[in-house]
Amino acid sequence: MTTLTLKDGTLKHRMDGWTGYQNSNEPITKTKWYKDGTKYWEVSTPSKSRPGQVNTYIVTRDNNNRMNCSCLGFKYHRRCRHLGEI
């Protein structure tokens, strides 16, 4: 693993097709890892079942243009409204 310190103090780790970003004040177990060649988006939407609450989901697109979402709707039905927000 190679590590580079960015201008803002964030540590950037690289290893075997993965890139991780670690805040300077957090342990490495809190590092957010991203697979190389995959695009990531955070989508925040208001909850339908709990007014006033905002849920955040991770939407990804891989090299084959397959899209995924971390919400339960996508997990069980393979479709969700969050994919359309990208």
N, CA, C and O atoms as a MOPAC input file, in Angstrom:
PM7 MOZYME 1SCF
protein

 N      0.84700 1    -1.16900 1     0.00000 1
 C      0.00000 1     0.00000 1     0.00000 1
 C      0.89200 1     1.23200 1     0.00000 1
 O      1.88500 1     1.30500 1     0.72400 1
 N      0.51000 1     2.20600 1    -0.83800 1
 C      1.22000 1     3.47500 1    -0.85400 1
 C      0.29300 1     4.56100 1    -0.30700 1
 O     -0.91600 1     4.52800 1    -0.54000 1
 N      0.85600 1     5.50600 1     0.40800 1
 C      0.07700 1     6.56600 1     1.03600 1
 C      0.64500 1     7.92000 1     0.64600 1
 O      1.85800 1     8.13000 1     0.64000 1
 N     -0.26700 1     8.83900 1     0.31800 1
 C      0.09400 1    10.19700 1    -0.06200 1
 C     -0.72700 1    11.15500 1     0.78700 1
 O     -1.92700 1    10.94400 1     0.96400 1
 N     -0.10600 1    12.20200 1     1.31500 1
 C     -0.81800 1    13.21300 1     2.08800 1
 C     -1.23300 1    14.34000 1     1.15100 1
 O     -0.39200 1    14.94400 1     0.48600 1
 N     -2.54900 1    14.62200 1     1.09900 1
 C     -3.07400 1    15.67600 1     0.24100 1
 C     -2.94800 1    17.03900 1     0.93600 1
 O     -2.62800 1    17.10000 1     2.12300 1
 N     -3.19800 1    18.12900 1     0.20100 1
 C     -3.03000 1    19.48400 1     0.73000 1
 C     -3.86700 1    19.74700 1     1.97700 1
 O     -3.43000 1    20.46800 1     2.87400 1
 N     -5.08000 1    19.16100 1     2.04400 1
 C     -5.96000 1    19.40800 1     3.18900 1
 C     -5.67200 1    18.48700 1     4.37200 1
 O     -6.38800 1    18.52700 1     5.37300 1
 N     -4.63200 1    17.65900 1     4.27000 1
 C     -4.26700 1    16.75500 1     5.36000 1
 C     -4.86800 1    15.36400 1     5.24500 1
 O     -4.52600 1    14.47600 1     6.02500 1
 N     -5.76000 1    15.16500 1     4.27900 1
 C     -6.36700 1    13.85200 1     4.04800 1
 C     -5.30800 1    12.89300 1     3.51700 1
 O     -4.46100 1    13.27900 1     2.71200 1
 N     -5.35900 1    11.65600 1     3.96500 1
 C     -4.43400 1    10.64000 1     3.47400 1
 C     -5.09200 1     9.85400 1     2.34900 1
 O     -6.23300 1     9.41100 1     2.47900 1
 N     -4.37400 1     9.68100 1     1.24600 1
 C     -4.86800 1     8.92600 1     0.09900 1
 C     -4.07100 1     7.62900 1     0.02200 1
 O     -2.86000 1     7.65000 1    -0.20200 1
 N     -4.74800 1     6.50500 1     0.20600 1
 C     -4.11600 1     5.18800 1     0.15900 1
 C     -4.44300 1     4.52000 1    -1.17700 1
 O     -5.57400 1     4.61800 1    -1.65400 1
 N     -3.46400 1     3.84100 1    -1.78800 1
 C     -3.67700 1     3.10900 1    -3.03500 1
 C     -3.16600 1     1.68600 1    -2.86500 1
 O     -2.06200 1     1.46200 1    -2.36700 1
 N     -4.00100 1     0.71300 1    -3.29400 1
 C     -3.55000 1    -0.67800 1    -3.27900 1
 C     -4.42300 1    -1.52700 1    -4.19600 1
 O     -5.64900 1    -1.49300 1    -4.08400 1
 N     -3.82500 1    -2.26900 1    -5.08200 1
 C     -4.45000 1    -3.28400 1    -5.92900 1
 C     -5.84700 1    -2.93400 1    -6.42700 1
 O     -6.80000 1    -3.65700 1    -6.13500 1
 N     -5.98800 1    -1.83600 1    -7.17600 1
 C     -7.26700 1    -1.48700 1    -7.76900 1
 C     -8.21800 1    -0.75000 1    -6.84900 1
 O     -9.38600 1    -0.57800 1    -7.19900 1
 N     -7.76900 1    -0.31100 1    -5.69800 1
 C     -8.61100 1     0.39800 1    -4.74600 1
 C     -7.92400 1     1.68400 1    -4.32200 1
 O     -6.69800 1     1.74100 1    -4.23500 1
 N     -8.72200 1     2.72600 1    -4.05600 1
 C     -8.22800 1     3.99000 1    -3.53100 1
 C     -9.02900 1     4.32600 1    -2.28500 1
 O    -10.25800 1     4.26500 1    -2.29600 1
 N     -8.33700 1     4.67800 1    -1.21400 1
 C     -9.00500 1     5.01600 1     0.03600 1
 C     -8.63300 1     6.40400 1     0.49900 1
 O     -7.49200 1     6.84000 1     0.34100 1
 N     -9.61500 1     7.10800 1     1.08000 1
 C     -9.39000 1     8.44300 1     1.61000 1
 C     -9.65700 1     8.42600 1     3.10400 1
 O    -10.73500 1     8.03700 1     3.55300 1
 N     -8.65500 1     8.85500 1     3.87100 1
 C     -8.72300 1     8.83500 1     5.32600 1
 C     -8.55300 1    10.25800 1     5.84600 1
 O     -7.57000 1    10.92800 1     5.52900 1
 N     -9.51800 1    10.71900 1     6.64800 1
 C     -9.37800 1    12.03200 1     7.28300 1
 C     -8.21400 1    11.98200 1     8.26500 1
 O     -7.94900 1    10.94500 1     8.87400 1
 N     -7.52100 1    13.10800 1     8.41400 1
 C     -6.30600 1    13.12500 1     9.23100 1
 C     -6.56700 1    12.83100 1    10.70100 1
 O     -5.66000 1    12.37900 1    11.40100 1
 N     -7.77800 1    13.07300 1    11.18600 1
 C     -8.06500 1    12.86500 1    12.60400 1
 C     -8.79400 1    11.55200 1    12.88400 1
 O     -9.28900 1    11.35000 1    13.99200 1
 N     -8.86700 1    10.66100 1    11.90200 1
 C     -9.58900 1     9.39600 1    12.06500 1
 C     -8.64700 1     8.20300 1    11.86200 1
 O     -7.63900 1     8.31600 1    11.16600 1
 N     -8.98300 1     7.05500 1    12.47700 1
 C     -8.16400 1     5.85500 1    12.27400 1
 C     -8.38700 1     5.28400 1    10.87500 1
 O     -9.35700 1     5.63500 1    10.20300 1
 N     -7.49500 1     4.41000 1    10.44300 1
 C     -7.58600 1     3.83700 1     9.09300 1
 C     -8.84700 1     2.98300 1     8.92100 1
 O     -9.28200 1     2.75200 1     7.79300 1
 N     -9.42800 1     2.52000 1    10.01100 1
 C    -10.66100 1     1.73100 1     9.90600 1
 C    -11.84000 1     2.57600 1     9.43000 1
 O    -12.85400 1     2.01900 1     9.01200 1
 N    -11.73700 1     3.89200 1     9.47900 1
 C    -12.78600 1     4.80000 1     8.99800 1
 C    -12.53800 1     5.25600 1     7.56500 1
 O    -13.27400 1     6.10100 1     7.05700 1
 N    -11.52000 1     4.71500 1     6.90500 1
 C    -11.18200 1     5.08600 1     5.53800 1
 C    -12.31100 1     4.69800 1     4.59500 1
 O    -12.85800 1     3.60000 1     4.69600 1
 N    -12.66400 1     5.60300 1     3.67300 1
 C    -13.67000 1     5.31200 1     2.64300 1
 C    -12.93600 1     4.78700 1     1.41600 1
 O    -12.12400 1     5.49500 1     0.81900 1
 N    -13.22400 1     3.53900 1     1.04100 1
 C    -12.54300 1     2.87200 1    -0.06500 1
 C    -13.40800 1     2.90300 1    -1.31100 1
 O    -14.62200 1     2.71200 1    -1.24400 1
 N    -12.76900 1     3.14700 1    -2.45500 1
 C    -13.44400 1     3.19500 1    -3.74800 1
 C    -12.70100 1     2.31200 1    -4.73300 1
 O    -11.47300 1     2.34900 1    -4.81300 1
 N    -13.45400 1     1.51600 1    -5.48100 1
 C    -12.85600 1     0.64400 1    -6.49300 1
 C    -12.51400 1     1.47600 1    -7.71900 1
 O    -13.34200 1     2.25300 1    -8.19300 1
 N    -11.29700 1     1.31900 1    -8.23600 1
 C    -10.87200 1     2.05900 1    -9.41300 1
 C    -11.75800 1     1.68600 1   -10.60400 1
 O    -12.08800 1     0.51600 1   -10.79500 1
 N    -12.14100 1     2.68800 1   -11.40400 1
 C    -12.98200 1     2.45800 1   -12.57200 1
 C    -14.47000 1     2.50200 1   -12.27700 1
 O    -15.27800 1     2.36800 1   -13.19600 1
 N    -14.85200 1     2.68700 1   -11.03000 1
 C    -16.26000 1     2.77900 1   -10.64100 1
 C    -16.54300 1     4.19900 1   -10.19100 1
 O    -15.76700 1     4.78700 1    -9.43700 1
 N    -17.67000 1     4.75600 1   -10.66200 1
 C    -18.06500 1     6.10000 1   -10.25900 1
 C    -19.03200 1     6.00400 1    -9.09100 1
 O    -19.87300 1     5.10600 1    -9.04400 1
 N    -18.91200 1     6.92300 1    -8.15600 1
 C    -19.71800 1     6.92900 1    -6.93500 1
 C    -20.42000 1     8.27100 1    -6.78000 1
 O    -19.84000 1     9.32300 1    -7.04800 1
 N    -21.68800 1     8.22200 1    -6.34000 1
 C    -22.43500 1     9.42100 1    -6.00700 1
 C    -23.15200 1     9.19700 1    -4.69300 1
 O    -23.60900 1     8.09000 1    -4.40900 1
 N    -23.25400 1    10.25100 1    -3.88400 1
 C    -24.09000 1    10.22300 1    -2.68800 1
 C    -25.37700 1    10.96200 1    -3.04000 1
 O    -25.33900 1    12.12000 1    -3.45600 1
 N    -26.51300 1    10.29300 1    -2.87200 1
 C    -27.80900 1    10.88100 1    -3.18400 1
 C    -28.59200 1    11.03200 1    -1.88800 1
 O    -28.84100 1    10.05000 1    -1.18900 1
 N    -28.98000 1    12.25800 1    -1.56800 1
 C    -29.77700 1    12.52500 1    -0.37300 1
 C    -31.20400 1    12.83800 1    -0.80400 1
 O    -31.43200 1    13.71700 1    -1.63500 1
 N    -32.16500 1    12.11200 1    -0.23200 1
 C    -33.57000 1    12.31400 1    -0.56900 1
 C    -34.39600 1    12.33900 1     0.70600 1
 O    -34.05400 1    11.67100 1     1.68200 1
 N    -35.48800 1    13.10900 1     0.70500 1
 C    -36.36500 1    13.10900 1     1.88600 1
 C    -37.06900 1    11.76700 1     2.02100 1
 O    -37.45800 1    11.15600 1     1.02500 1
 N    -37.22700 1    11.32400 1     3.23300 1
 C    -37.89100 1    10.04900 1     3.51200 1
 C    -39.37900 1    10.15300 1     3.21700 1
 O    -40.02100 1    11.13600 1     3.58600 1
 N    -39.93600 1     9.12700 1     2.54200 1
 C    -41.37500 1     9.09500 1     2.29100 1
 C    -42.14400 1     8.66900 1     3.53500 1
 O    -43.26500 1     9.12600 1     3.75900 1
 N    -41.55100 1     7.80000 1     4.34000 1
 C    -42.24700 1     7.26700 1     5.50700 1
 C    -42.05900 1     8.11800 1     6.77000 1
 O    -42.86600 1     8.03600 1     7.69600 1
 N    -41.00900 1     8.92500 1     6.81000 1
 C    -40.73600 1     9.76100 1     7.98400 1
 C    -40.49200 1    11.20300 1     7.55100 1
 O    -39.36600 1    11.57200 1     7.22000 1
 N    -41.53700 1    12.01200 1     7.55300 1
 C    -41.38900 1    13.41200 1     7.12600 1
 C    -40.32800 1    14.14200 1     7.95400 1
 O    -40.23600 1    13.97500 1     9.17000 1
 N    -39.54200 1    14.94400 1     7.26400 1
 C    -38.49000 1    15.70400 1     7.93200 1
 C    -37.15500 1    14.98500 1     7.99000 1
 O    -36.13600 1    15.61600 1     8.27000 1
 N    -37.12800 1    13.67900 1     7.73400 1
 C    -35.87800 1    12.92000 1     7.75800 1
 C    -35.30800 1    12.83800 1     6.34600 1
 O    -36.05100 1    12.66500 1     5.38000 1
 N    -34.00000 1    12.96200 1     6.23300 1
 C    -33.31300 1    12.85400 1     4.95100 1
 C    -32.43700 1    11.61200 1     4.96900 1
 O    -31.64100 1    11.42100 1     5.88800 1
 N    -32.58400 1    10.76300 1     3.95000 1
 C    -31.77900 1     9.55000 1     3.82800 1
 C    -30.71600 1     9.75800 1     2.75400 1
 O    -30.97300 1    10.40100 1     1.73700 1
 N    -29.53500 1     9.22000 1     2.97900 1
 C    -28.44200 1     9.31000 1     2.01600 1
 C    -28.07000 1     7.91300 1     1.55300 1
 O    -27.84800 1     7.01700 1     2.36800 1
 N    -28.00100 1     7.73100 1     0.22700 1
 C    -27.66900 1     6.43700 1    -0.36500 1
 C    -26.47900 1     6.60100 1    -1.30200 1
 O    -26.21100 1     7.69700 1    -1.79400 1
 N    -25.77300 1     5.50800 1    -1.54300 1
 C    -24.63200 1     5.49700 1    -2.45500 1
 C    -25.07400 1     4.83600 1    -3.75500 1
 O    -25.53200 1     3.69400 1    -3.75900 1
 N    -24.93000 1     5.57400 1    -4.86900 1
 C    -25.23000 1     5.05000 1    -6.20300 1
 C    -23.90300 1     4.87000 1    -6.91700 1
 O    -23.05500 1     5.76200 1    -6.89200 1
 N    -23.71600 1     3.70900 1    -7.55900 1
 C    -22.46600 1     3.42700 1    -8.26900 1
 C    -22.74600 1     3.03000 1    -9.71400 1
 O    -23.81100 1     2.50300 1   -10.03700 1
 N    -21.75600 1     3.29700 1   -10.58100 1
 C    -21.79200 1     2.81700 1   -11.96800 1
 C    -20.42700 1     2.21900 1   -12.27000 1
 O    -19.40300 1     2.88700 1   -12.12800 1
 N    -20.41600 1     0.94700 1   -12.68900 1
 C    -19.14100 1     0.28300 1   -12.96600 1
 C    -18.73000 1     0.46700 1   -14.42600 1
 O    -19.39700 1     1.17800 1   -15.17700 1
 N    -17.64000 1    -0.16900 1   -14.82000 1
 C    -17.11000 1    -0.03700 1   -16.18100 1
 C    -18.06900 1    -0.55600 1   -17.24800 1
 O    -17.98000 1    -0.14300 1   -18.40400 1
 N    -18.98700 1    -1.45400 1   -16.88200 1
 C    -19.96500 1    -2.00500 1   -17.82800 1
 C    -21.28300 1    -1.23700 1   -17.81600 1
 O    -22.28500 1    -1.71400 1   -18.34700 1
 N    -21.28600 1    -0.03700 1   -17.20600 1
 C    -22.46200 1     0.82600 1   -17.06700 1
 C    -23.58500 1     0.20600 1   -16.26200 1
 O    -24.73800 1     0.61600 1   -16.40000 1
 N    -23.27600 1    -0.77800 1   -15.41800 1
 C    -24.28200 1    -1.31600 1   -14.49400 1
 C    -24.38800 1    -0.38900 1   -13.30500 1
 O    -23.37900 1     0.02500 1   -12.73400 1
 N    -25.61800 1    -0.06300 1   -12.93200 1
 C    -25.83400 1     0.84900 1   -11.82200 1
 C    -26.37600 1     0.08700 1   -10.62000 1
 O    -27.13900 1    -0.86900 1   -10.76100 1
 N    -25.96800 1     0.52700 1    -9.44100 1
 C    -26.40400 1    -0.04800 1    -8.18000 1
 C    -26.71300 1     1.07300 1    -7.20500 1
 O    -26.19600 1     2.18400 1    -7.32600 1
 N    -27.57000 1     0.76300 1    -6.23000 1
 C    -27.90200 1     1.71400 1    -5.17500 1
 C    -27.90600 1     0.96300 1    -3.85100 1
 O    -28.20900 1    -0.22900 1    -3.80200 1
 N    -27.56800 1     1.67000 1    -2.78100 1
 C    -27.50500 1     1.03100 1    -1.46500 1
 C    -28.85700 1     0.99500 1    -0.74700 1
 O    -28.91900 1     0.54400 1     0.39600 1
 N    -29.94600 1     1.45800 1    -1.38500 1
 C    -31.25700 1     1.47200 1    -0.72400 1
 C    -31.91700 1     0.08900 1    -0.76900 1
 O    -31.54300 1    -0.76400 1    -1.57400 1
 N    -32.89100 1    -0.11400 1     0.09700 1
 C    -33.60000 1    -1.39900 1     0.15600 1
 C    -34.44000 1    -1.65200 1    -1.09300 1
 O    -34.59700 1    -2.80200 1    -1.50300 1
 N    -34.98200 1    -0.59700 1    -1.70300 1
 C    -35.76600 1    -0.76600 1    -2.92600 1
 C    -34.94600 1    -1.41500 1    -4.02200 1
 O    -35.43400 1    -2.30700 1    -4.71600 1
 N    -33.70900 1    -0.97800 1    -4.18700 1
 C    -32.85500 1    -1.57900 1    -5.20700 1
 C    -32.43900 1    -2.99000 1    -4.80600 1
 O    -32.34900 1    -3.87800 1    -5.65300 1
 N    -32.19100 1    -3.19200 1    -3.54000 1
 C    -31.77800 1    -4.52100 1    -3.06500 1
 C    -32.82900 1    -5.57900 1    -3.36900 1
 O    -32.49300 1    -6.68400 1    -3.79500 1
 N    -34.10700 1    -5.24600 1    -3.15400 1
 C    -35.17000 1    -6.23400 1    -3.32300 1
 C    -35.83000 1    -6.22200 1    -4.70700 1
 O    -36.32700 1    -7.25700 1    -5.15200 1
 N    -35.84600 1    -5.07400 1    -5.39700 1
 C    -36.56800 1    -4.96800 1    -6.67000 1
 C    -35.68300 1    -4.64600 1    -7.86100 1
 O    -36.15500 1    -4.65200 1    -8.99800 1
 N    -34.39900 1    -4.36100 1    -7.62000 1
 C    -33.41500 1    -4.03200 1    -8.65300 1
 C    -33.77300 1    -2.74500 1    -9.40600 1
 O    -33.32700 1    -2.54400 1   -10.53600 1
 N    -34.56900 1    -1.88200 1    -8.78700 1
 C    -34.85200 1    -0.55400 1    -9.33900 1
 C    -35.20800 1     0.38000 1    -8.18500 1
 O    -35.69900 1    -0.05700 1    -7.14400 1
 N    -34.95100 1     1.67400 1    -8.38600 1
 C    -35.28300 1     2.65900 1    -7.36400 1
 C    -35.26600 1     4.04500 1    -7.98700 1
 O    -34.78100 1     4.22800 1    -9.10400 1
 N    -35.79300 1     5.00900 1    -7.26800 1
 C    -35.87400 1     6.38300 1    -7.76200 1
 C    -34.52600 1     7.09900 1    -7.71600 1
 O    -34.34800 1     8.11200 1    -8.39200 1
 N    -33.59700 1     6.60300 1    -6.95200 1
 C    -32.29900 1     7.26800 1    -6.80100 1
 C    -31.46400 1     7.17300 1    -8.06100 1
 O    -30.65300 1     8.06100 1    -8.32600 1
 N    -31.64300 1     6.10700 1    -8.85300 1
 C    -30.87200 1     5.96600 1   -10.09700 1
 C    -31.22000 1     7.06600 1   -11.07600 1
 O    -30.36400 1     7.51700 1   -11.83700 1
 N    -32.46900 1     7.50200 1   -11.06500 1
 C    -32.90600 1     8.56800 1   -11.96600 1
 C    -32.39800 1     9.94100 1   -11.58700 1
 O    -32.48400 1    10.87400 1   -12.38600 1
 N    -31.87300 1    10.08200 1   -10.38800 1
 C    -31.37600 1    11.37700 1    -9.93400 1
 C    -29.92400 1    11.62200 1   -10.35500 1
 O    -29.37400 1    12.69400 1   -10.10100 1
 N    -29.31900 1    10.64500 1   -10.98700 1
 C    -27.92500 1    10.79500 1   -11.43900 1
 C    -27.89400 1    11.34300 1   -12.84900 1
 O    -26.81700 1    11.54200 1   -13.41100 1

